[in-house]
């Protein structure tokens, strides 16, 4: 039987963060107030969490820790083990903005004795091996804690840490920061022959238990295209280990993904699945990002725009576009005549380097005269606090890379999306949002390398913004209300979290 809320299936090298952690939220998004502390005689659960050192994984993991400690019926303390990435200063800035409190402690792990791999074919291979090299340090760190752990949460690329949990006899749970539908997809890959997912067959479709519609090859995650270069074997290797955990916590909510969750629940080979979302950072990077002046400039510009009038284009912390694509977007945007805010970033210079802001937005990036002609209606910038923009009353639509954090933020604030996936599972997320749940319009669902022409950009932006008071905006706003209700007492996600808490306290 399927429940409606949950599937029953003193090291000298260690450092503790010292900056101030804030759990405040933007007032325009109403979520339950922080509850009073539980009674002193209530049993306290102690858990640890470790996450892949990327923004897309770290951010929802740290918010999940806050989610656990804020639960009104249980007393939970969390130790967050952080892995450093010296090549990515933005990750360092984010982690340094958090400090230890009575309920959440940060321990920054030292580099492993084994260095990162010099030769790798994908960023996932690099990260997986680098994380795996931390196993001795993580085990030593956990053994040095003053209290025993009731649970250890690992994220989707930290499955090597399941070995540490097993060695120390600690119940291990997976925290999955992507959608339930994507979880179903990667689990399905583990059941297929190695060569059965063949991107060369353009019209091929895959029947996946978590999707109502056949999944076309153009929506496959990019690691399915060239398996040797994009880490296919690593994705499958991680997915195989998900079944070894005591439970899978998914950052979603039942009202958004009922079909995918029911499919996971009916899989008897899986541990229990707990949909506890949406877990969203409603503060965003404004309190830790070094470019505060850009944020202030953007908000001042937004404050001068009419309600629901601005289309926002942003492609995530790891997303960037080549010059040819930038020119096509500029041409299409200008043709629409809509107000726009465009967060534009320069591609990284190496495989491992993240995109960064342009030192200067040269005129030759754009069609001749574009900046001057659109000066009254548009703003092109570098980094911007995405959640602050989505919360603003001037926002009318969001052209997004379809990272799951961005999708949940957009749903939380009732902002319709036009899909423009770039990497990872984003093509599959876009397919789900457009074809499965009908909460987005499509600019691109196809292959990552295709150039999207100005005509397609214009058409997609018009469709997004012309939805105005139409069916799409209404559906997104209704889902926004459901996302809030899911987190309230007796809501679907609250009840799933309650069950998870009970299992932690009993060490199920």
C-alpha positions as CSV (number, residue, x, y, z in Angstrom):
1,X,0.0,0.0,0.0
2,X,1.3,3.5,-0.9
3,X,1.1,6.2,1.7
4,X,0.1,9.6,0.3
5,X,3.1,11.3,1.9
6,X,5.9,8.8,1.9
7,X,6.9,5.5,0.3
8,X,7.4,2.7,2.8
9,X,9.5,0.7,0.7
10,X,39.6,16.1,17.3
11,X,41.6,16.0,14.4
12,X,44.2,18.8,14.4
13,X,43.5,19.5,10.7
14,X,39.8,20.2,11.1
15,X,38.4,23.7,11.0
16,X,35.0,25.0,12.1
17,X,33.5,27.9,10.2
18,X,33.4,31.2,12.0
19,X,31.2,33.6,10.1
20,X,27.5,34.3,10.8
21,X,24.8,31.9,9.6
22,X,21.4,33.4,8.9
23,X,18.1,31.4,8.3
24,X,16.0,34.5,7.6
25,X,13.7,34.4,4.6
26,X,12.4,37.0,2.1
27,X,9.1,38.3,3.6
28,X,7.2,37.9,0.3
29,X,7.3,34.1,0.6
30,X,5.4,33.0,3.6
31,X,6.5,29.7,5.2
32,X,6.0,28.5,8.8
33,X,7.8,30.5,11.4
34,X,10.8,28.9,13.1
35,X,9.2,26.8,15.9
36,X,10.1,27.1,19.5
37,X,12.7,24.6,20.7
38,X,11.4,21.1,21.7
39,X,11.1,20.2,25.4
40,X,14.4,19.6,27.1
41,X,13.5,16.0,27.8
42,X,12.9,15.2,24.2
43,X,15.4,12.8,22.6
44,X,18.0,14.6,20.5
45,X,19.0,13.0,17.1
46,X,22.5,13.7,15.9
47,X,23.2,13.4,12.1
48,X,25.9,14.3,9.7
49,X,25.7,15.5,6.1
50,X,28.2,15.6,3.3
51,X,27.6,17.0,-0.2
52,X,29.3,17.5,-3.5
53,X,31.2,20.8,-3.5
54,X,29.1,22.5,-6.2
55,X,26.5,25.2,-5.7
56,X,23.7,23.0,-7.1
57,X,24.4,20.4,-4.4
58,X,25.7,22.4,-1.5
59,X,22.9,25.0,-1.3
60,X,20.0,22.6,-1.1
61,X,21.9,20.4,1.3
62,X,22.6,23.2,3.8
63,X,19.0,24.3,3.5
64,X,18.0,20.7,4.2
65,X,20.0,20.8,7.4
66,X,18.1,23.9,8.5
67,X,14.9,22.2,7.5
68,X,15.8,19.3,9.8
69,X,16.6,21.5,12.8
70,X,13.5,23.6,12.4
71,X,11.1,20.7,12.7
72,X,8.8,21.4,15.7
73,X,8.3,17.8,16.9
74,X,11.9,16.6,17.1
75,X,15.2,17.8,18.3
76,X,17.9,17.4,15.6
77,X,21.5,18.5,15.5
78,X,23.4,18.5,12.3
79,X,27.2,18.3,11.5
80,X,27.9,19.4,7.9
81,X,31.2,18.1,6.5
82,X,32.4,20.4,3.7
83,X,34.9,19.5,0.9
84,X,37.0,22.4,-0.3
85,X,37.5,23.2,-4.0
86,X,40.3,25.8,-4.3
87,X,39.6,26.2,-8.0
88,X,36.1,27.5,-7.3
89,X,36.3,30.7,-5.1
90,X,32.6,31.2,-5.2
91,X,32.1,27.9,-3.3
92,X,34.6,29.1,-0.7
93,X,32.8,32.4,-0.3
94,X,29.5,30.5,0.2
95,X,30.8,28.2,2.8
96,X,32.6,30.9,4.7
97,X,29.4,32.8,5.1
98,X,28.1,30.1,7.4
99,X,29.0,29.6,11.0
100,X,28.4,26.9,13.6
101,X,25.4,27.3,15.9
102,X,24.0,25.2,18.6
103,X,22.1,23.0,16.1
104,X,24.3,23.2,12.9
105,X,28.0,22.7,13.0
106,X,30.3,23.1,10.0
107,X,33.5,21.1,9.8
108,X,35.8,22.0,6.8
109,X,37.7,18.9,5.8
110,X,41.4,19.1,4.9
111,X,42.5,18.0,1.5
112,X,43.1,14.3,1.1
113,X,46.6,12.8,0.9
114,X,45.7,11.6,-2.6
115,X,45.5,14.6,-4.9
116,X,42.6,15.1,-7.4
117,X,43.0,13.2,-10.6
118,X,45.2,14.8,-13.3
119,X,43.4,13.0,-16.1
120,X,39.6,12.8,-16.3
121,X,37.0,12.7,-19.0
122,X,34.2,14.6,-17.2
123,X,33.6,16.8,-14.3
124,X,31.6,14.1,-12.6
125,X,34.5,11.7,-12.9
126,X,36.8,14.3,-11.4
127,X,34.4,15.1,-8.5
128,X,33.6,11.4,-7.8
129,X,37.3,10.5,-7.5
130,X,38.1,13.6,-5.5
131,X,35.3,12.9,-3.0
132,X,36.2,9.2,-2.8
133,X,39.7,10.2,-1.7
134,X,38.2,11.9,1.3
135,X,36.9,8.6,2.8
136,X,39.7,8.2,5.4
137,X,39.4,11.9,6.5
138,X,35.6,11.6,6.8
139,X,35.8,8.4,8.9
140,X,38.4,9.9,11.2
141,X,36.3,13.1,11.5
142,X,33.1,11.1,12.4
143,X,35.0,9.0,14.9
144,X,36.3,12.1,16.6
145,X,32.8,13.6,17.2
146,X,31.8,13.9,20.8
147,X,28.4,12.2,20.3
148,X,27.4,9.1,18.2
149,X,25.5,9.7,15.0
150,X,21.9,8.5,14.4
151,X,22.2,9.0,10.7
152,X,24.6,10.0,7.9
153,X,23.2,11.8,4.8
154,X,25.2,11.6,1.5
155,X,24.2,13.3,-1.7
156,X,24.0,11.8,-5.2
157,X,27.7,11.9,-6.0
158,X,29.0,11.1,-2.5
159,X,27.9,7.4,-2.5
160,X,31.5,6.3,-1.7
161,X,30.7,7.6,1.8
162,X,28.2,4.8,2.3
163,X,31.3,2.6,3.0
164,X,32.2,4.9,5.9
165,X,28.7,4.7,7.3
166,X,28.7,0.9,7.0
167,X,32.2,0.7,8.7
168,X,30.9,2.8,11.6
169,X,27.5,1.1,11.8
170,X,25.6,4.3,11.2
171,X,22.3,4.3,9.2
172,X,23.0,6.0,5.8
173,X,20.5,8.0,3.9
174,X,20.6,9.6,0.4
175,X,19.7,13.2,0.1
176,X,18.7,13.7,-3.6
177,X,18.5,17.3,-4.6
178,X,17.1,16.7,-8.0
179,X,13.5,15.7,-9.0
180,X,11.9,12.3,-8.4
181,X,11.5,11.9,-12.1
182,X,15.2,12.2,-12.6
183,X,15.8,9.7,-9.8
184,X,13.6,7.3,-11.6
185,X,15.5,7.8,-14.8
186,X,19.0,7.1,-13.4
187,X,17.7,4.1,-11.5
188,X,16.2,2.8,-14.7
189,X,19.6,3.1,-16.4
190,X,21.0,0.6,-13.9
191,X,18.6,-2.0,-15.3
192,X,19.6,-1.6,-18.9
193,X,22.4,-3.2,-20.9
194,X,25.5,-0.9,-21.1
195,X,25.0,-0.1,-24.8
196,X,21.2,0.2,-24.8
197,X,21.0,4.0,-24.4
198,X,22.2,5.1,-27.9
199,X,21.9,8.8,-28.6
200,X,22.7,8.2,-32.3
201,X,19.2,7.0,-32.9
202,X,17.7,10.5,-32.9
203,X,14.1,9.5,-32.7
204,X,14.6,6.8,-30.1
205,X,12.2,6.9,-27.1
206,X,12.7,5.3,-23.7
207,X,9.9,4.0,-21.5
208,X,10.8,5.1,-17.9
209,X,8.6,4.0,-15.0
210,X,8.7,7.6,-13.5
211,X,7.4,9.3,-16.6
212,X,3.9,9.2,-18.1
213,X,5.2,9.9,-21.6
214,X,8.0,8.1,-23.4
215,X,11.3,10.0,-23.0
216,X,12.8,11.0,-26.4
217,X,16.5,10.7,-26.9
218,X,16.7,14.5,-27.3
219,X,15.7,14.8,-23.6
220,X,18.3,12.4,-22.3
221,X,20.8,13.9,-19.9
222,X,24.0,14.9,-21.7
223,X,26.0,12.1,-20.0
224,X,24.0,9.7,-22.1
225,X,25.3,11.2,-25.4
226,X,28.9,10.4,-25.2
227,X,29.3,8.0,-22.4
228,X,33.1,8.0,-22.3
229,X,33.5,11.7,-22.2
230,X,30.6,12.7,-20.0
231,X,30.9,10.2,-17.1
232,X,28.0,7.8,-17.9
233,X,29.5,5.0,-16.0
234,X,29.9,7.2,-12.9
235,X,26.2,8.2,-13.0
236,X,25.2,4.5,-13.2
237,X,27.8,3.5,-10.5
238,X,26.3,6.1,-8.1
239,X,22.7,5.1,-8.9
240,X,23.4,1.4,-8.2
241,X,24.5,2.4,-4.7
242,X,21.3,4.4,-3.9
243,X,19.6,1.1,-3.1
244,X,22.1,0.4,-0.3
245,X,20.9,3.3,1.8
246,X,18.2,3.2,4.5
247,X,16.1,5.8,2.8
248,X,16.1,8.3,-0.1
249,X,15.1,11.9,0.8
250,X,14.0,13.8,-2.3
251,X,13.8,17.6,-2.6
252,X,10.3,17.6,-4.2
253,X,6.7,17.5,-3.0
254,X,3.9,15.0,-3.8
255,X,1.6,17.6,-5.4
256,X,4.3,18.4,-8.0
257,X,5.5,14.9,-8.9
258,X,2.7,12.4,-8.0
259,X,3.3,10.1,-10.9
260,X,7.1,9.8,-10.4
261,X,6.7,9.3,-6.6
262,X,4.1,6.6,-7.0
263,X,6.4,4.9,-9.4
264,X,9.3,5.0,-7.0
265,X,7.0,3.8,-4.1
266,X,5.9,0.8,-6.1
267,X,9.5,-0.3,-6.6
268,X,10.1,-3.0,-4.0
269,X,13.8,-3.0,-4.5
270,X,14.1,0.6,-3.2
271,X,14.4,1.8,0.4
272,X,11.7,4.2,1.6
273,X,11.4,7.5,-0.3
274,X,10.7,10.7,1.5
275,X,9.5,13.8,-0.5
276,X,10.2,16.6,1.9
277,X,10.5,19.7,-0.4
278,X,10.5,22.3,-1.7
279,X,13.7,23.0,0.2
280,X,14.6,26.5,-1.1
281,X,17.1,29.1,0.0
282,X,14.9,32.2,0.2
283,X,17.8,34.5,1.1
284,X,20.0,33.8,-1.8
285,X,23.6,34.9,-2.3
286,X,23.1,38.6,-1.4
287,X,24.6,38.1,2.1
288,X,27.8,36.3,0.9
289,X,28.5,37.1,-2.8
290,X,31.4,39.7,-3.1
291,X,29.6,41.7,-5.9
292,X,27.0,43.4,-3.7
293,X,27.0,46.5,-5.9
294,X,25.6,44.5,-8.8
295,X,22.8,43.2,-6.7
296,X,21.9,46.7,-5.5
297,X,22.0,48.0,-9.1
298,X,19.7,45.3,-10.4
299,X,17.2,45.8,-7.6
300,X,17.1,49.5,-8.1
301,X,16.5,48.9,-11.8
302,X,13.7,46.4,-11.0
303,X,12.0,48.8,-8.6
304,X,11.4,51.1,-11.6
305,X,9.7,48.5,-13.7
306,X,5.9,47.8,-13.9
307,X,4.6,44.6,-12.2
308,X,5.0,41.4,-14.2
309,X,6.7,43.3,-17.1
310,X,10.3,41.9,-17.1
311,X,11.6,38.6,-18.5
312,X,14.6,37.3,-16.7
313,X,17.3,35.2,-18.4
314,X,19.7,33.3,-16.2
315,X,21.6,30.0,-16.8
316,X,22.9,29.0,-13.4
317,X,26.3,29.0,-11.6
318,X,27.8,26.6,-14.1
319,X,26.0,27.8,-17.3
320,X,27.4,30.0,-20.0
321,X,26.9,30.6,-23.8
322,X,29.2,31.1,-26.7
323,X,29.3,34.3,-28.7
324,X,27.2,33.1,-31.6
325,X,24.4,32.2,-29.1
326,X,24.6,35.5,-27.3
327,X,24.0,37.4,-30.5
328,X,21.0,35.2,-31.4
329,X,19.5,35.8,-28.0
330,X,20.1,39.6,-28.2
331,X,18.4,39.7,-31.6
332,X,15.4,37.7,-30.5
333,X,15.0,39.7,-27.3
334,X,15.1,43.0,-29.0
335,X,12.4,41.9,-31.5
336,X,10.0,41.1,-28.7
337,X,10.1,44.6,-27.2
338,X,9.8,43.2,-23.7
339,X,11.7,44.6,-20.8
340,X,14.5,42.2,-19.8
341,X,17.2,41.4,-17.3
342,X,19.9,39.2,-18.7
343,X,22.5,37.6,-16.4
344,X,25.3,36.8,-18.8
345,X,28.5,35.0,-17.9
346,X,31.8,34.1,-19.7
347,X,32.6,30.4,-20.3
348,X,35.3,28.9,-18.1
349,X,38.7,28.7,-19.7
350,X,39.3,25.0,-18.6
351,X,37.2,21.9,-18.1
352,X,37.3,22.4,-14.3
353,X,36.9,26.2,-14.2
354,X,33.4,27.7,-13.6
355,X,31.9,30.5,-15.7
356,X,32.6,34.0,-14.4
357,X,31.4,37.5,-15.0
358,X,32.9,39.3,-18.0
359,X,35.4,41.8,-16.9
360,X,33.8,44.1,-19.4
361,X,30.8,43.5,-21.6
362,X,32.3,44.3,-25.0
363,X,30.1,45.7,-27.7
364,X,31.2,43.0,-30.2
365,X,29.4,40.4,-28.0
366,X,26.1,41.8,-29.3
367,X,24.6,42.9,-32.6
368,X,25.7,46.4,-33.5
369,X,23.9,49.0,-31.4
370,X,22.0,46.5,-29.2
371,X,23.0,48.0,-25.9
372,X,22.1,51.5,-26.9
373,X,18.8,50.6,-28.5
374,X,17.6,48.6,-25.5
375,X,19.0,50.9,-22.8
376,X,15.5,52.0,-21.8
377,X,14.0,48.5,-21.5
378,X,16.8,46.1,-20.8
379,X,19.8,45.4,-18.4
380,X,22.6,43.0,-19.2
381,X,24.6,42.2,-16.1
382,X,26.9,39.5,-14.7
383,X,26.1,37.7,-11.4
384,X,22.7,38.4,-9.9
385,X,20.8,37.1,-6.9
386,X,18.3,34.9,-8.7
387,X,16.0,34.3,-5.8
388,X,15.8,38.1,-5.1
389,X,14.7,38.7,-8.8
390,X,12.2,35.9,-8.8
391,X,10.6,37.3,-5.6
392,X,10.3,40.8,-7.1
393,X,6.9,42.0,-8.3
394,X,8.3,43.2,-11.6
395,X,9.2,39.7,-12.7
396,X,6.9,38.3,-15.5
397,X,8.7,35.2,-16.7
398,X,12.0,33.3,-16.3
399,X,14.1,31.9,-19.2
400,X,16.0,29.2,-17.2
401,X,18.6,26.4,-17.6
402,X,16.2,24.2,-15.6
403,X,18.4,23.3,-12.7
404,X,16.2,21.9,-10.1
405,X,17.0,24.5,-7.5
406,X,15.9,27.2,-10.0
407,X,12.7,25.4,-10.9
408,X,11.7,25.1,-7.2
409,X,12.5,28.8,-6.6
410,X,10.4,29.7,-9.6
411,X,7.5,27.6,-8.5
412,X,7.8,28.9,-5.0
413,X,7.3,32.5,-6.3
414,X,4.7,31.6,-8.9
415,X,6.9,32.6,-11.9
416,X,6.4,30.8,-15.3
417,X,9.5,29.3,-17.0
418,X,10.7,29.0,-20.5
419,X,13.1,26.1,-20.7
420,X,16.6,26.4,-22.0
421,X,18.6,23.4,-20.6
422,X,22.4,23.3,-21.0
423,X,24.0,20.4,-19.1
424,X,23.5,17.5,-16.7
425,X,19.9,16.4,-16.2
426,X,18.5,19.8,-17.2
427,X,17.2,18.5,-20.5
428,X,15.2,15.9,-18.6
429,X,14.0,18.5,-16.1
430,X,12.8,20.7,-19.0
431,X,11.0,17.7,-20.6
432,X,9.2,17.0,-17.2
433,X,8.2,20.7,-16.8
434,X,6.9,21.1,-20.3
435,X,5.5,17.6,-21.2
436,X,4.8,15.9,-17.9
437,X,3.4,18.6,-15.6
438,X,2.7,21.4,-18.0
439,X,4.2,24.2,-15.9
440,X,6.6,25.6,-18.6
441,X,6.8,26.7,-22.2
442,X,9.6,25.4,-24.4
443,X,12.4,27.4,-26.0
444,X,14.7,24.4,-26.2
445,X,14.4,20.7,-25.2
446,X,16.8,19.3,-27.8
447,X,20.5,18.6,-28.0
448,X,22.9,20.8,-26.0
449,X,25.1,21.8,-28.9
450,X,22.4,23.2,-31.1
451,X,22.3,26.9,-31.8
452,X,19.0,28.4,-30.9
453,X,18.1,31.0,-33.5
454,X,16.7,34.5,-32.9
455,X,13.3,33.5,-34.3
456,X,13.0,30.7,-31.7
457,X,14.1,33.0,-28.9
458,X,11.5,35.6,-29.9
459,X,8.8,33.0,-30.2
460,X,9.6,31.4,-26.8
461,X,9.8,34.7,-25.0
462,X,6.6,36.0,-26.5
463,X,4.8,32.8,-25.5
464,X,6.2,33.0,-22.0
465,X,5.3,36.7,-21.4
466,X,2.0,36.6,-23.3
467,X,0.8,33.9,-20.9
468,X,0.1,36.9,-18.6
469,X,-3.2,36.2,-17.0
470,X,-3.6,33.0,-19.0
471,X,-3.6,29.3,-18.1
472,X,0.1,28.8,-17.6
473,X,0.5,31.6,-15.0
474,X,-2.6,30.3,-13.3
475,X,-1.2,26.8,-13.1
476,X,2.1,27.9,-11.8
477,X,0.5,30.1,-9.1
478,X,-1.7,27.2,-8.0
479,X,1.4,25.0,-7.7
480,X,3.1,27.7,-5.8
481,X,0.3,27.7,-3.2
482,X,0.5,23.9,-3.0
483,X,4.2,24.1,-2.4
484,X,3.6,26.3,0.6
485,X,0.8,24.0,1.9
486,X,3.1,20.9,1.6
487,X,5.4,22.4,4.2
488,X,2.7,23.3,6.8
489,X,1.8,21.0,9.6
490,X,-0.3,18.1,8.1
491,X,1.1,19.0,4.6
492,X,2.5,16.1,2.5
493,X,6.1,17.2,2.9
494,X,5.7,17.9,6.7
495,X,4.4,14.4,7.2
496,X,7.1,12.8,5.1
497,X,9.7,14.6,7.2
498,X,7.9,13.6,10.4
499,X,8.2,9.9,9.3
500,X,11.9,10.4,8.4
501,X,12.5,11.9,11.9
502,X,10.8,9.0,13.6
503,X,13.0,6.5,11.7
504,X,16.2,8.5,12.6
505,X,15.3,8.5,16.3
506,X,14.7,4.8,16.2
507,X,17.7,4.2,13.9
508,X,15.6,2.3,11.4
